[in-house]
Amino acid sequence: MIEQILAYNKRFVAVKGYEPFITSGQPDMKLAIVSCMDTRLTKLLPNALGLRNGDAKIIKVAGGTILTPYDAVIRSLLVAIYELGCQEIMIIHHSGCGACHMNAAHFLHLMHDRGITDEAIQEANKHVNLNEYLDGFHDTEASVRRTVATVQQHPLIPKDIVVRGFIIDSRTGELTPVE
């Protein structure tokens, strides 16, 4: 698959397919979005929001969640705010999210099946509680509220940053606010 992508990329660059996507790298709308990495959202999310290339910084992670107050999502938001001038943040979870059903015991079983040793799992547990790290959430609205609160209450996030939460329908793109 990677070789096919590389061949396509060579043709894309040769015919200057990149030209419609050229932007400054600054988010024109001063907006950052934290959302899930679900493939259904790749094009649906920006199109449902009316975003063009360069309008917003979109941070995509499994479940659209923040696991710890100092994880890569928070780091990305800090860069978006302080270096790129973002003034508003949207937390967008989605319907039918696989993270709703994630279960640490299941993941650990799959890891064992793929040859991950007990020693490797024990080593990982020294750095993070795998039962918490690999578990998902069971209530999407509650997860949105928790993620919004984590950003709003973070000591390094300025209090004048607008943070709002939403759930997007994975099929229609309808956006529902979560209060």
MARTIGU-59384 format. One record per residue (C-alpha): x, y, z. Coordinates in Angstrom, 3 decimals. Each point is the difference from the previous one (the first is absolute). Last residue first. Example, Ala and Ser with C-alpha at 12.3 -4.5 7.8 and 13.67 -1.06 7.14 Angstrom:
13.670 | -1.060 | 7.140
-1.370 | -3.440 | 0.660
***
This chain:
-23.800 | 21.936 | 27.170
0.683 | -2.399 | -2.852
-0.756 | 1.625 | -3.359
-1.271 | -2.272 | -2.792
1.672 | 0.059 | -3.437
-1.668 | -1.789 | -2.870
2.651 | -1.620 | -2.201
-2.511 | -2.445 | -1.467
1.722 | -3.360 | 0.575
2.415 | 0.512 | 2.878
-2.448 | 2.320 | 1.789
2.167 | 2.638 | 1.641
0.035 | 0.427 | 3.769
0.967 | 3.386 | 1.384
1.966 | 1.768 | 2.721
1.007 | 3.619 | 0.419
3.195 | 1.737 | 1.107
0.393 | 3.777 | -0.399
3.481 | 1.136 | 1.042
-0.145 | 2.991 | 2.360
1.061 | -2.125 | 3.001
3.454 | -0.618 | -1.485
0.984 | -3.691 | -0.160
3.102 | -0.780 | 2.091
-1.838 | -0.827 | 3.254
-2.455 | -2.334 | -1.765
-3.531 | 0.563 | 1.283
-1.580 | 0.813 | -3.363
1.893 | -2.766 | -1.809
-0.832 | -2.735 | 2.522
-3.574 | 1.313 | 0.260
-0.498 | -0.345 | -3.770
1.377 | -3.560 | 0.123
-2.270 | -0.977 | 2.910
-3.061 | 1.526 | -1.688
0.775 | -1.823 | -3.258
0.500 | -3.278 | 1.892
-3.296 | 0.498 | 1.831
-1.755 | 0.514 | -3.341
1.614 | -3.130 | -1.449
-0.895 | -2.281 | 2.913
1.897 | -3.291 | 0.150
3.604 | 1.145 | -0.153
3.055 | -1.890 | -1.164
2.416 | -2.192 | 1.882
3.563 | -0.298 | -1.292
1.637 | 2.636 | 2.199
-2.078 | -0.790 | 3.089
0.842 | -3.721 | 0.045
3.452 | 0.785 | -1.400
0.908 | 2.109 | 3.052
2.867 | 1.943 | -1.525
3.777 | 0.052 | 0.257
0.710 | -3.028 | 2.199
-2.965 | -1.740 | -1.665
1.932 | 0.112 | -3.281
2.786 | -2.069 | 1.569
-2.536 | -2.554 | 1.267
-1.497 | -0.199 | -3.497
3.445 | -0.540 | -1.531
0.753 | -2.721 | 2.578
-3.331 | -1.701 | -0.707
1.146 | -0.262 | -3.605
-1.591 | 1.544 | -3.080
-0.273 | -2.755 | -2.602
-3.025 | 1.079 | -2.020
-2.370 | -2.225 | 2.013
1.370 | 1.538 | 3.210
-0.819 | 3.452 | -1.354
-3.510 | -1.108 | -0.937
-0.564 | -1.281 | 3.559
1.317 | 3.292 | 1.402
-2.372 | 1.902 | -2.241
-2.979 | -2.114 | 1.159
0.930 | 0.478 | 3.656
0.304 | 3.754 | -0.566
-3.481 | 0.344 | -1.461
-0.956 | 2.429 | -2.735
-3.743 | 0.083 | -0.612
-0.685 | 3.730 | 0.066
3.415 | 0.510 | -1.665
-1.527 | -1.532 | -3.135
-2.048 | 3.149 | -0.490
-3.519 | -0.587 | -1.320
-0.936 | 3.658 | 0.181
2.803 | 2.518 | 0.104
2.192 | 2.033 | 2.350
0.791 | 3.619 | -0.800
1.837 | 2.261 | 2.450
0.022 | 3.451 | -1.615
2.631 | 2.497 | 1.064
-0.048 | 3.774 | -0.505
2.691 | 2.677 | 0.081
2.710 | -1.615 | -2.090
3.002 | 2.298 | -0.470
2.451 | -2.396 | -1.617
2.885 | -0.023 | 2.461
-1.778 | 0.468 | 3.330
-3.411 | -1.504 | -0.671
0.725 | -2.724 | -2.575
3.276 | -0.894 | 1.737
-1.830 | -0.344 | 3.316
-2.715 | -2.057 | -1.717
2.631 | -2.356 | -1.436
1.561 | -0.444 | 3.436
-3.447 | -0.689 | 1.460
-0.568 | -2.693 | -2.623
3.499 | -1.436 | 0.487
-0.640 | -0.745 | 3.678
0.469 | 2.339 | 2.962
-3.410 | 0.015 | 1.689
-0.322 | -3.734 | -0.609
-2.118 | -2.109 | -2.335
-1.540 | 2.762 | -2.100
-2.706 | -1.399 | -2.225
-0.926 | 0.202 | -3.669
-0.840 | -3.705 | 0.202
3.319 | -1.039 | -1.522
1.847 | 3.178 | -0.922
-0.465 | 2.741 | -2.594
1.138 | 3.589 | 0.492
-1.477 | 2.270 | -2.677
1.576 | 3.438 | -0.288
-2.476 | 2.209 | -1.802
-0.629 | 1.986 | -3.205
3.051 | -1.103 | -2.004
-1.798 | -2.411 | -2.323
-3.630 | 1.009 | -0.063
-2.493 | -0.434 | 2.784
-3.761 | 0.029 | -0.546
-0.652 | -1.928 | 3.206
-1.555 | -3.034 | -1.730
2.824 | 0.121 | -2.563
2.721 | 0.070 | 2.654
-1.548 | -2.937 | 1.895
-1.126 | -2.118 | -2.971
3.402 | -0.130 | -1.721
1.994 | -1.983 | 2.551
-2.970 | -0.548 | 2.301
-0.945 | -3.483 | -1.182
3.644 | -0.985 | 0.485
-0.329 | 0.295 | 3.788
2.994 | 1.947 | 1.384
-2.255 | 1.706 | 2.539
-0.221 | 3.721 | 0.533
1.725 | 2.967 | 1.582
-0.607 | 3.142 | -2.050
2.065 | 3.181 | 0.085
-1.307 | 3.299 | -1.350
1.654 | 3.331 | -0.806
-2.151 | 0.003 | -3.185
3.014 | 0.388 | -2.321
1.966 | -2.704 | 1.836
3.622 | 0.867 | -0.839
1.776 | -2.448 | -2.318
0.192 | 2.690 | -2.684
-2.142 | -1.902 | -2.477
0.541 | -2.041 | -3.178
-2.730 | -2.597 | -0.500
-1.188 | 0.929 | -3.507
3.634 | -0.262 | -1.255
0.690 | -3.514 | 1.289
-1.076 | -1.779 | -3.169
3.067 | 1.466 | -1.677
-0.056 | -2.613 | -2.823
3.403 | -1.385 | 1.051
-0.860 | 0.238 | 3.710
-3.102 | -2.173 | -0.358
1.825 | -2.465 | -2.316
2.757 | -0.585 | 2.595
-2.602 | -0.225 | 2.740
-1.888 | -2.723 | -1.873
3.175 | -2.082 | -0.237
0.701 | 0.524 | 3.705
-3.556 | -0.995 | 0.892
0.285 | -3.179 | -2.044
3.298 | -0.817 | 1.754
-1.658 | 0.562 | 3.387
-2.775 | -2.450 | -0.873
***
